[in-house]
Every structure is written in C-alpha cells, then in structure tokens.
Amino acid sequence: MDMPSNPRRSFLGMVSTAIGSSLAGCASLQSTDPDTPSDETESAAGTSGESEPLALPSVVTRDSFPDGDVVLKPDGKIVLLNFFTTWCRPCQEEMPEFRRLRAEYDTETLHMVSITPEVDKKLIQEFWREYDGKWPVVTDPALIATNRWNANSYPTNLVFDVDGTPATGDRSTVRARTFKEFTSIIDPLLTES
C-alpha cells in the first residue's frame, strides 16, 4: 500500500526518531534537564565545544554541500544550528525563513547546519529537495549533538557568536522563528566581531 508523501514522511520520521532515541538512550551521560545551562551539559560529559569540535556526517552531498563530516561550530564564525525532524510541522514552516537567511548571509559570515536524529537518509534527502534546503544537513542518530546542547524538542534553534559562546546570554537556544527575529540576533553579532 502506497502512503501519500506527507503521512509517509511523518510515519517514517517518527519510526526512525524512535529507533535513534532508543539506541542512544543509555549511551548519554549528559543532563537532559532543560534548566541545565549548555556549558554545564558539555562539561558533564567530559567534552567541551572548544577542545573537541563536534562533526557529524553530511546527508545531502549534491552541489556545493560538503561530503563527509560537517563541523557544527567552526571557530571564527557566527553559527546557527537548527535541530529538526522531517515530520515536524513547525520545522517545515521554518524552511523558507532559513532559505532567506542563507541568501542574506554568506557562508563565511554565518555557518548554518540543520541536524536531525532520523536515520532514513533517503527520507531526509527527499525533505531537503522538497523544501529546497540550501545549507548542510547532518544526521545525529546517537543524539550526540542533541544531548550536548539539550536540543530535546523540535525545532530547536541555537545561535553562537564568533567566539563560540551563546548569542543570547547564558543559553544558546533562541526563540527566533522568522527571518526578522533571526536577523535581530545575528546583526548585532556581526558588529561585535
């Protein structure tokens, strides 16, 4: 029986997320307490974003997208990390806003990466084509990045300044969802750098 694209994507996304979450559930030593600041979470596992840059495998490698692992927080760049799933409606609605951001800021100014816990690469690639993703997308089935930054809901968007510190005080999580909200966070970081 063939399922229409969106219900099929939702079903497969939920199944792959459940599989990834169950595989990683006991492997993490990090806190998933949303009140724990991200710096404490990173040090609880004995890793630091500064001493060990985290890189995850690229899912889409066509055109100018990288092949292999993508560093999530490279030094000297403003960073936007977007945690998403293909079945998440708010995640789908954010895609045009992210395309506008990618068009507004070059890759040397703003490093953008979307991160999904899903394991079905064909499903992720189909989503990226359908929503015209113009920046790298990586997979995190073991929830390494998810746990490092307590990104335990979808979508979760994080912004870091050029020094790798959270853009909005103690936490890197931002409530931005629109192009205007993102630029109001990113533009002041550009003048500081």
Salt bridges, closest charged atoms under 4 A:
ASP63 OD2 - ARG62 NH1 3.05
GLU93 OE2 - ARG89 NE 3.62
GLU94 OE2 - ARG177 NH1 3.11
GLU108 OE2 - LYS77 NZ 3.68
GLU126 OE2 - ARG9 NH2 3.24
GLU130 OE1 - ARG9 NH2 2.30
ASP132 OD1 - LYS134 NZ 3.12
